[in-house]
Amino acid sequence: MTRGHLVESRHRGSVAVVDTDGRVVLDLGRVDEPVLPRSAAKALQALPLVASGAADAAGLDDRALALTCSSHSGEPGHVDRVDAMLASVGRAEGDLACGASWPVGVEAARDLARSGHAPTAVHNTCSGKHAGFLVLAHALGAPVDGYTEPDHPVQVEVRAALAAATGGAPAEPVVDGCSAPTWPIPLRALARGFARFGTGVGLSTDHATAATRLRTAVAAEPWFVAGTGRFCTEVMTITGSRAFVKFGAEGVFTAALPALGLGVALKVDDGATRACEVVMATVLARLLPDLDLTRFTHPPIRSWRGVEVGGLRPGAVWADLPS
Amino acid sequence: MTRGHLVESRHRGSVAVVDTDGRVVLDLGRVDEPVLPRSAAKALQALPLVASGAADAAGLDDRALALTCSSHSGEPGHVDRVDAMLASVGRAEGDLACGASWPVGVEAARDLARSGHAPTAVHNTCSGKHAGFLVLAHALGAPVDGYTEPDHPVQVEVRAALAAATGGAPAEPVVDGCSAPTWPIPLRALARGFARFGTGVGLSTDHATAATRLRTAVAAEPWFVAGTGRFCTEVMTITGSRAFVKFGAEGVFTAALPALGLGVALKVDDGATRACEVVMATVLARLLPDLDLTRFTHPPIRSWRGVEVGGLRPGAVWADLPS
């Protein structure tokens, strides 16, 4: 991060770009250390929902499927659709275990405050994933209570999907901000999971079909996977089905590039969102060089008066890599 | 930053603790590299305002003086007092060059949204510093226009105060988020500036008197230097006049410990507020061991449901230091 003629702040991290067998195309940093994938794994967590037939049984459309993979901004369009997903299986906001939170979208939060209403669990950025868990619980005939516990039938399915895609048995989980389990996975294995998510290679037929369905849904409705002005929405509006990208808390980011047969996983050591976005854009710009992603690889920093006073840019290590 | 049994994210940085001559008591990292002090230098930037007699001429009380050193939350009590400071020299919100911004205090921003009003430059977290600049401009008979330009009489005074306290000639400035200049200063020199701010040793008589006045004001009215629940306010409510601490953007923090004759300056490489707060609390806990600062050195991370799922803690390097 630069300000005027100076480098003001620096971020460090690790990146893995691998194929469906986990062969490394690009690696920087410590790609064999486990990271917590947080929301960057949501698309893999949604595989059992679709593969089981639960999504079809509940009539989930592209927008609903995109929401199951989303970290949405809590805008009214997101909230209304999550409410509808819950209603489709006879559930409601009170069944969500993610906890109430103000929308992560700054404008959405202000609009909610202006309306005089308090936020609920549906406004939580993870409510789409949780609604998906409840749709799956319904199809499995499993109880709602405890659906975020690692030994609940929903999470047993989710863990199996993560293990199958990433090619290893995820270790002991910890608790995500939304109270669901998040399993530590080495970056290289996480990237392989997304290479497989992008191609179906190495997945079961049911999971491969589910992955295609989820990618198609997100490519068609990228607003529902994040929201207005957000990185994932804006970037996938440009890439369309050529790339699936997903942000996670604490500086994690994943991507699938179906035509190239590649998956990407990265972690910024310090957890900064601004840094993981710049690095993901830099990786995408290398892999899809016909696209202009400059506003994501080199976003400006502005004063409160709107004057450009600095910016973010990829670190020097990128300039030294073979193209 | 830990989550469950895992370290999820890591921050790096540098810390200097020095005496009034710049002799190092503790140093970690790169203490001779320039950093941008941003808002962590506000107390030094306020020295000419008091030393010139401008503050007394305008009748600024402890609350107003604390605001001149502040990065306030934009709560109504802050905003009203900044308005009064401006009025005391015949100025108003439209004269501020900092730019309009939503309050940095999350609750204050929501309350403003609920009220149906838009934010102005008085809500900007730097409006107290800027009001101080305008009070000084008034006393100097200098124009309001261009008061944030490095060659304006106000900024010439500010630069001279920074140079005198830190013991060097600050280099070419860059533009802060509030449009004022911020001059790069090595951490060790910045720490010396705060050792001198805390003791008056090495400052001119006028600046030494001004420093005492500003420290006394902030110790008496710590809510006005930050706001409800904010680190600087909470910590100085505990330390009283034993420590002056000031946050700056992009992971900078400064402190003065008058009785010990020490100054502190630190920078987290990646700019994270959560990390610079933990490190400042860790330094204070070493220097003032009778105080319990555990909730600042080891703050919990909670899920949206309020359950403790992890926490922040000082890095292993601290455990290896002699006490």
Boltz contact constraints between the chains, C-beta under 6 A:
constraints:
  - contact:
      token1: [A, 3]
      token2: [B, 174]
      max_distance: 6.0
  - contact:
      token1: [A, 4]
      token2: [B, 174]
      max_distance: 6.0
  - contact:
      token1: [A, 6]
      token2: [B, 174]
      max_distance: 6.0
  - contact:
      token1: [A, 8]
      token2: [B, 36]
      max_distance: 6.0
  - contact:
      token1: [A, 8]
      token2: [B, 250]
      max_distance: 6.0
  - contact:
      token1: [A, 9]
      token2: [B, 250]
      max_distance: 6.0
  - contact:
      token1: [A, 9]
      token2: [B, 270]
      max_distance: 6.0
  - contact:
      token1: [A, 9]
      token2: [B, 271]
      max_distance: 6.0
  - contact:
      token1: [A, 10]
      token2: [B, 269]
      max_distance: 6.0
  - contact:
      token1: [A, 11]
      token2: [B, 270]
      max_distance: 6.0
  - contact:
      token1: [A, 36]
      token2: [B, 8]
      max_distance: 6.0
  - contact:
      token1: [A, 99]
      token2: [B, 304]
      max_distance: 6.0
  - contact:
      token1: [A, 99]
      token2: [B, 305]
      max_distance: 6.0
  - contact:
      token1: [A, 101]
      token2: [B, 304]
      max_distance: 6.0
  - contact:
      token1: [A, 110]
      token2: [B, 113]
      max_distance: 6.0
  - contact:
      token1: [A, 113]
      token2: [B, 110]
      max_distance: 6.0
  - contact:
      token1: [A, 113]
      token2: [B, 113]
      max_distance: 6.0
  - contact:
      token1: [A, 113]
      token2: [B, 114]
      max_distance: 6.0
  - contact:
      token1: [A, 114]
      token2: [B, 113]
      max_distance: 6.0
  - contact:
      token1: [A, 174]
      token2: [B, 3]
      max_distance: 6.0
  - contact:
      token1: [A, 174]
      token2: [B, 4]
      max_distance: 6.0
  - contact:
      token1: [A, 174]
      token2: [B, 6]
      max_distance: 6.0
  - contact:
      token1: [A, 175]
      token2: [B, 309]
      max_distance: 6.0
  - contact:
      token1: [A, 177]
      token2: [B, 303]
      max_distance: 6.0
  - contact:
      token1: [A, 177]
      token2: [B, 304]
      max_distance: 6.0
  - contact:
      token1: [A, 179]
      token2: [B, 303]
      max_distance: 6.0
  - contact:
      token1: [A, 179]
      token2: [B, 305]
      max_distance: 6.0
  - contact:
      token1: [A, 250]
      token2: [B, 8]
      max_distance: 6.0
  - contact:
      token1: [A, 250]
      token2: [B, 9]
      max_distance: 6.0
  - contact:
      token1: [A, 269]
      token2: [B, 10]
      max_distance: 6.0
  - contact:
      token1: [A, 270]
      token2: [B, 9]
      max_distance: 6.0
  - contact:
      token1: [A, 270]
      token2: [B, 11]
      max_distance: 6.0
  - contact:
      token1: [A, 270]
      token2: [B, 270]
      max_distance: 6.0
  - contact:
      token1: [A, 270]
      token2: [B, 272]
      max_distance: 6.0
  - contact:
      token1: [A, 271]
      token2: [B, 9]
      max_distance: 6.0
  - contact:
      token1: [A, 272]
      token2: [B, 270]
      max_distance: 6.0
  - contact:
      token1: [A, 303]
      token2: [B, 177]
      max_distance: 6.0
  - contact:
      token1: [A, 303]
      token2: [B, 179]
      max_distance: 6.0
  - contact:
      token1: [A, 304]
      token2: [B, 99]
      max_distance: 6.0
  - contact:
      token1: [A, 304]
      token2: [B, 101]
      max_distance: 6.0
  - contact:
      token1: [A, 304]
      token2: [B, 177]
      max_distance: 6.0
  - contact:
      token1: [A, 305]
      token2: [B, 99]
      max_distance: 6.0
  - contact:
      token1: [A, 305]
      token2: [B, 179]
      max_distance: 6.0
  - contact:
      token1: [A, 309]
      token2: [B, 175]
      max_distance: 6.0
